[in-house]
Amino acid sequence: MSLGDWLFHLTELLRTTRLVEFSLRVSDWPFALWLQTHFYAIPTFQTLHILSIAVLFVSTLMLSLRVLGVNGLDQGLDVALRRHRAWIWSALAVLVVSGIVLLISEPVRNMINPIFWFKMILLSVAVGFSLWFQQSVRVRSATWDVSPNGHAALRLASVAIIVLWCAVMAGGRWIAYAPV
Amino acid sequence: MNAESIWKGLENSALGTTIASSEWMFPTLETIHVIAIVTVIGAIAMMDMRLLGLTSGNRAVRALAHDTLPVTWVAFALAAVTGSLLFASKATTYMVNPYFLWKLAFMVLAGLNMVFFHRYVAKGMDSWGAPGTAIPLSAKLSGLLSLGLWMIIPFCGRVIGFTLGVYTPS
């Protein structure tokens, strides 16, 4: 079975669930109709979604580069962590809110779409992983620069987290290309 | 040879038709394009907000520029390459799309702002952010303009996707 066939099969499975009824009901909400009938509404929320992932992704990238010892060495790791952490989680809040608005704008296209659910799984993994990563960095940040060698697991994790967020973004783009 | 025939030639080239007829190439290029522009916008915004005095107040501007500039350039190169390939597959359609043309115009403006900033405004950058020194108004204005432009550019990019069927080449 090709990847396309498999995704199509998953879409067929989603069509047998109560998500169909639910997503159809959501598409009748006044807010959903408002989003659908105002031309600039969806691109505006998509832009907000893109700008917030820009903040989250680059803050994560800068923290990862600091952990890898590539960037920001004029500052302690604890300072870098505090600096970026606040932006990462604030951006995630905007990301989730704008994402929910986009979900409401096209409920059937998203909810009856395996790629959307893959993205949600990847997102949950990325968020959980980020929490663990930041906690691990925080615990070791005081002694980090004293013994810059070692921490191999955290260095690897700092790369993995970037790959994870790229996968989440890829999921977002491919929602539009699910075979139906 | 007029401009229109150039876009037609590009679209009908082996490169253009290969991307247009492939099932996975266009979305894959789009994905890389999105990851790249998100990185460009985020890195530029960090620098702009530092110039405006909104963030990283405890860090020298030079140190922040050192962190963000390489990231910006690598990501921008990736965005430009993937963007050009996406363009090649539908060149005539993009060239009649006003949102695409606006996006290009705003990017040129952002580029000019950056050149102007680095050539004239950033002369005293080494002292910016040191205790007791202020960031000049011209640098703040440049940062504000850049921040605004890089918010409008992805908006134009998104609207292009919704208007490809509205503006079609004759």
Boltz contact constraints between the chains, C-beta under 6 A:
constraints:
  - contact:
      token1: [A, 43]
      token2: [B, 158]
      max_distance: 6.0
  - contact:
      token1: [A, 43]
      token2: [B, 159]
      max_distance: 6.0
  - contact:
      token1: [A, 46]
      token2: [B, 158]
      max_distance: 6.0
  - contact:
      token1: [A, 47]
      token2: [B, 154]
      max_distance: 6.0
  - contact:
      token1: [A, 47]
      token2: [B, 155]
      max_distance: 6.0
  - contact:
      token1: [A, 47]
      token2: [B, 158]
      max_distance: 6.0
  - contact:
      token1: [A, 50]
      token2: [B, 154]
      max_distance: 6.0
  - contact:
      token1: [A, 53]
      token2: [B, 38]
      max_distance: 6.0
  - contact:
      token1: [A, 54]
      token2: [B, 38]
      max_distance: 6.0
  - contact:
      token1: [A, 54]
      token2: [B, 41]
      max_distance: 6.0
  - contact:
      token1: [A, 54]
      token2: [B, 42]
      max_distance: 6.0
  - contact:
      token1: [A, 55]
      token2: [B, 42]
      max_distance: 6.0
  - contact:
      token1: [A, 57]
      token2: [B, 38]
      max_distance: 6.0
  - contact:
      token1: [A, 57]
      token2: [B, 42]
      max_distance: 6.0
  - contact:
      token1: [A, 58]
      token2: [B, 42]
      max_distance: 6.0
  - contact:
      token1: [A, 58]
      token2: [B, 43]
      max_distance: 6.0
  - contact:
      token1: [A, 71]
      token2: [B, 67]
      max_distance: 6.0
  - contact:
      token1: [A, 72]
      token2: [B, 67]
      max_distance: 6.0
  - contact:
      token1: [A, 74]
      token2: [B, 63]
      max_distance: 6.0
  - contact:
      token1: [A, 166]
      token2: [B, 35]
      max_distance: 6.0
  - contact:
      token1: [A, 169]
      token2: [B, 34]
      max_distance: 6.0
  - contact:
      token1: [A, 169]
      token2: [B, 35]
      max_distance: 6.0
  - contact:
      token1: [A, 170]
      token2: [B, 31]
      max_distance: 6.0
  - contact:
      token1: [A, 173]
      token2: [B, 30]
      max_distance: 6.0
  - contact:
      token1: [A, 173]
      token2: [B, 31]
      max_distance: 6.0
  - contact:
      token1: [A, 173]
      token2: [B, 34]
      max_distance: 6.0
  - contact:
      token1: [A, 177]
      token2: [B, 27]
      max_distance: 6.0
